[in-house]
């Protein structure tokens, strides 16, 4: 059985990575920002009780150069999921989002370089590290994103989060190339949905589902495509990437490409009693462009993304990592049930 370090272990995705590793019999060293935050650690403490002696938590901060060495000691693999994220706009995206993502990755990989037992590193990236706007894919057969693609158009002003993931991944590959002891795999999920192991409500998918459920989109949604994926499938991709010797390079991890209206249709199928608040139509692009500032969107974003279909080549994640993607209907339905059960969405 392996010993695996997981950064940001209390997070939405990382918690499922920890759970899968423990269920397979492995030992997990998880890093968290604070060992004193009982509310954020409650679900990890439950997992520890279910798997005695095989989950050890360590305190480490992405913004500090030290702290990860103790967590990695004796580990053969490191899964780096921790990354800063900020909802809404930022007055200084470079300082608040981009620099922490890059420096956090640097701190983790410098600790890897100091830990002789580590042979494999898995970095959680995103499909947004592969493209800036969906219009970039329209000339391709099937409008499909590929694992060789790199985001070259996002800026701190247009999409700071995408730029942070792009720069952090580039740094990681550069650091990997400067040595020959540990190999690296980067996992690039789309928009992650599915039940959470904790009651935290700061995941982007939670905010989006709440808007569907509370009627915020009742008047209509833009014709936007999302690459959706179940959090449990993303976790499985990470575990396979960490443990399979043949895993290599970058993997797109997306279950289905859905328009926002199709997400509403899946929610209507799984929870017909919520239909009255769900959108039934798409807002014309010209109108979306007109009202974009009031809706919290940049007109540039509307021009380059609304009405432009996207698909994703997931051949490698299916064949090499063995990911069998769950239907979005099941994922969304179970996510709503979890939110309601935890009091995060109206019953």
RAGI-V938540 format. One record per backbone hydrogen bond with DSSP energy under -1.0 kcal/mol. CO is the residue of the C=O (numbers start at 1). NH is the residue of the N-H. E is the energy in kcal/mol with one decimal. If there is no record, write none. Layout:
CO & NH & E
CO & NH & E
This chain:
2 & 27 & -2.5
3 & 76 & -2.1
3 & 77 & -1.2
4 & 29 & -2.5
5 & 79 & -3.4
6 & 31 & -2.5
8 & 11 & -2.3
11 & 15 & -2.4
13 & 17 & -1.7
14 & 18 & -2.9
15 & 19 & -2.3
16 & 20 & -2.6
17 & 21 & -2.3
18 & 22 & -2.4
19 & 23 & -2.5
20 & 24 & -1.4
21 & 26 & -2.3
22 & 25 & -1.7
27 & 4 & -2.7
28 & 56 & -2.6
29 & 6 & -2.6
30 & 58 & -2.9
31 & 9 & -2.4
32 & 60 & -2.4
36 & 38 & -1.6
37 & 41 & -1.2
41 & 45 & -2.4
42 & 46 & -1.8
43 & 47 & -1.8
44 & 48 & -2.4
45 & 49 & -1.9
46 & 50 & -1.8
47 & 51 & -1.4
51 & 54 & -2.0
54 & 28 & -3.1
56 & 30 & -2.5
58 & 32 & -2.6
61 & 64 & -2.1
68 & 72 & -1.7
69 & 73 & -1.0
72 & 75 & -2.6
76 & 119 & -3.0
76 & 120 & -1.5
77 & 5 & -2.5
78 & 122 & -2.9
79 & 7 & -2.4
79 & 81 & -1.0
80 & 124 & -2.5
92 & 96 & -2.8
93 & 97 & -2.1
93 & 98 & -2.5
94 & 99 & -3.0
97 & 101 & -1.6
98 & 102 & -2.2
99 & 103 & -3.2
100 & 104 & -2.4
101 & 105 & -1.8
102 & 106 & -2.3
103 & 107 & -2.7
104 & 108 & -2.2
105 & 109 & -2.5
106 & 110 & -2.3
107 & 111 & -1.6
108 & 112 & -1.8
109 & 113 & -2.3
112 & 115 & -1.5
115 & 118 & -1.3
119 & 183 & -2.7
120 & 78 & -2.1
121 & 185 & -2.2
122 & 80 & -3.4
123 & 187 & -2.5
126 & 129 & -1.6
127 & 130 & -2.1
129 & 151 & -2.1
133 & 136 & -1.7
134 & 137 & -1.7
135 & 138 & -1.3
137 & 140 & -1.6
140 & 143 & -1.8
143 & 311 & -2.4
145 & 313 & -2.1
146 & 149 & -1.6
155 & 159 & -2.6
159 & 163 & -2.0
160 & 164 & -2.4
161 & 165 & -2.2
162 & 166 & -2.2
163 & 167 & -2.7
164 & 168 & -2.2
165 & 169 & -2.1
166 & 170 & -2.2
167 & 171 & -2.3
168 & 172 & -2.1
169 & 173 & -2.5
170 & 174 & -2.0
171 & 175 & -2.6
172 & 176 & -2.3
173 & 177 & -2.1
176 & 179 & -1.4
183 & 121 & -2.3
185 & 123 & -2.6
186 & 251 & -2.0
187 & 125 & -3.2
188 & 253 & -2.5
189 & 127 & -2.1
191 & 229 & -1.8
193 & 231 & -2.9
203 & 207 & -1.6
204 & 208 & -2.2
205 & 209 & -2.6
206 & 210 & -2.3
207 & 211 & -1.7
208 & 212 & -1.8
209 & 213 & -2.7
210 & 214 & -2.6
211 & 216 & -1.2
211 & 217 & -1.0
215 & 218 & -1.7
217 & 220 & -2.1
221 & 283 & -2.1
222 & 224 & -2.1
223 & 307 & -3.2
224 & 260 & -1.7
226 & 228 & -1.0
226 & 258 & -2.8
227 & 191 & -3.0
228 & 255 & -2.3
228 & 256 & -1.8
229 & 193 & -2.7
230 & 234 & -2.0
231 & 235 & -2.2
232 & 236 & -1.9
233 & 237 & -2.0
234 & 238 & -1.9
235 & 239 & -2.4
236 & 240 & -2.6
237 & 241 & -2.4
238 & 242 & -2.0
239 & 243 & -1.8
240 & 244 & -2.8
244 & 247 & -1.5
249 & 186 & -2.3
251 & 188 & -3.2
253 & 190 & -1.4
256 & 228 & -3.1
258 & 226 & -3.2
259 & 263 & -1.8
260 & 264 & -2.0
261 & 265 & -1.9
262 & 266 & -2.1
263 & 267 & -2.2
264 & 268 & -2.1
265 & 269 & -1.9
266 & 270 & -2.3
267 & 271 & -2.5
271 & 274 & -2.3
272 & 275 & -1.6
274 & 277 & -1.3
275 & 278 & -1.4
281 & 221 & -1.6
284 & 288 & -2.6
285 & 289 & -2.7
286 & 290 & -1.7
287 & 291 & -2.5
291 & 295 & -1.7
292 & 297 & -2.9
293 & 296 & -1.1
298 & 302 & -1.9
299 & 303 & -2.4
300 & 304 & -2.0
301 & 305 & -1.2
302 & 306 & -1.4
304 & 135 & -1.8
305 & 308 & -1.6
311 & 145 & -2.6
314 & 318 & -1.9
315 & 319 & -2.6
316 & 320 & -2.7
316 & 321 & -1.0
317 & 323 & -2.0
327 & 331 & -2.1
328 & 332 & -3.0
329 & 333 & -1.8
330 & 334 & -2.6
331 & 335 & -1.9
332 & 336 & -2.3
333 & 337 & -1.9
334 & 338 & -2.0
335 & 339 & -2.4
336 & 340 & -2.5
337 & 341 & -2.4
338 & 342 & -2.1
339 & 344 & -3.1
340 & 343 & -1.4
